[in-house]
Amino acid sequence: NKELADQLLAAGDAALGGRAQPATILFSDIEGFTNLSERLGAQGTVALLNDYFTAMVDVVFRHNGILDKYIGDSIMAVFGTPFPGTEDADNAVRVAIEMMETLADLNARRTAAGEIPIDIRIGINTDEVVAGNIGSARRMDYTVVGDGVNLASRLESANKYYGTRILVSGSTIAQLRGSYIVRELDRIRVKGKDIPVPIYEVFGLGSIADAERVNDFSHRFEHALHAFRDQRWQDAIGGFAIAQSIRPDDRPCAIYMERARHYLANPPAKSWDGVWSMTTK
């Protein structure tokens, strides 16, 4: 956006030469895009992507994000490069929430026009990254790289397993200043990494219309999660069942009840730490 371009011009090459710095990374992806593109055909696919990208990138820019790149049907946006700020994590989470609201409007228009609605998944992580002009002598792009970027992408993919739409790392949650309704979902170990990562689902801003019901659900889920981690399997099963009565389609409740029943019949080793290892990227 223009504000960022002006800052870059003022800073000169120093801002682009490559440096390690904190940033918040957002990945979004259209669910089932391969099958969708086969149904739409070439022209329909391009028209959909153009409409979708136009709407979503406007949201990113409104909250001081940088569009890093398009990767097929995915969007990679960065908040805090090359100039970190105190609102970077909040801006990323607000973008995710607003993207979902924008998607609802986009789908309403598509449905009215007889077109197929779409759904998206979003992953967000805050970490130190390497930012700078990266490429070859023929072409360079300002981008960010590092494990923190990869984790944001892994969280976006993890939504498919959990049946969620917005997953955020604990490091991002720790940086938030605004009011949001979230739940701690799990502690996961992504493929190829040993250090576990706490992950959270974002439901929306603290002022959403059904905040009381969602907060009640989140608190009941949290109590059941504590029972699960304490290896009180029967209490956990009962707690997740109560939470699921509030949100019958909640897949994480079903996942945890299945895990608890498994451990009830097959107790884990003494070294069990409650961390779930993801086997796919």
WOGI-V929267 format. One record per backbone hydrogen bond with DSSP energy under -0.5 kcal/mol. NH is the residue of the N-H (numbers start at 1). CO is the residue of the C=O. Records with the same first field share a line. If there is no record, write none. Layout:
BEGIN
NH->CO + CO
END
This chain:
BEGIN
5->1
6->2
7->3
8->4
9->5
10->6
11->7
12->8
14->11
15->12
16->13
17->13
19->131
21->129
23->127
24->79
25->125
26->77
27->123
28->75
29->121
31->29 + 119
33->30
36->32
37->33
38->34
39->35
40->36
41->37
44->40
45->41
46->42
47->43
48->44
49->45
50->46
51->47
52->48
53->49
54->50
55->51
56->52
57->53
58->54
59->55
60->56
61->57
62->58
63->59 + 60
64->61
65->60
66->78
68->66 + 76
69->76
71->74
73->71
74->71
75->28
76->69
77->26 + 75
78->66
79->24
84->82
88->85
91->87
92->88
93->89
94->90
95->91
96->92
97->93
98->94
99->95
100->96
101->97
102->98
103->99
104->100
105->101
106->102
107->103
108->104
109->105
110->106
111->107
112->108
113->109
114->111
115->110
121->29
122->165
123->27
124->167
125->25
127->23
129->21
130->145
131->19 + 129
132->143
133->16
134->132 + 141
136->139
141->134
143->132 + 141
145->130
148->128
149->146
150->146
151->147
152->148
153->149
154->150
155->151
156->152
157->153
158->154
159->155 + 156
160->157
161->157 + 158
162->158
163->159
164->159
167->122
168->200
169->124
170->198
173->169
174->170
175->172
176->172 + 173
180->178
181->204
182->180
183->201
185->199
186->199
188->197
189->276
190->188
193->190
197->188
199->186
200->168
201->183
202->166
203->181 + 201
204->181
206->179
208->205
211->208
214->210
215->211
216->212
217->213
218->214
219->215
220->216
221->217
222->218
223->219
224->220
225->221
226->222
227->223
228->224
229->225
230->226
231->228
232->227
233->231
236->232
237->233
238->234
239->235
240->236
241->237
242->238
243->239
244->240
245->241
246->242 + 243
247->243
250->247
251->249
254->250
255->251
256->252
257->253
258->254
259->255
260->256
261->257
262->258
263->259
264->260
265->261
266->262
272->269
276->187
277->275
278->189 + 276
END
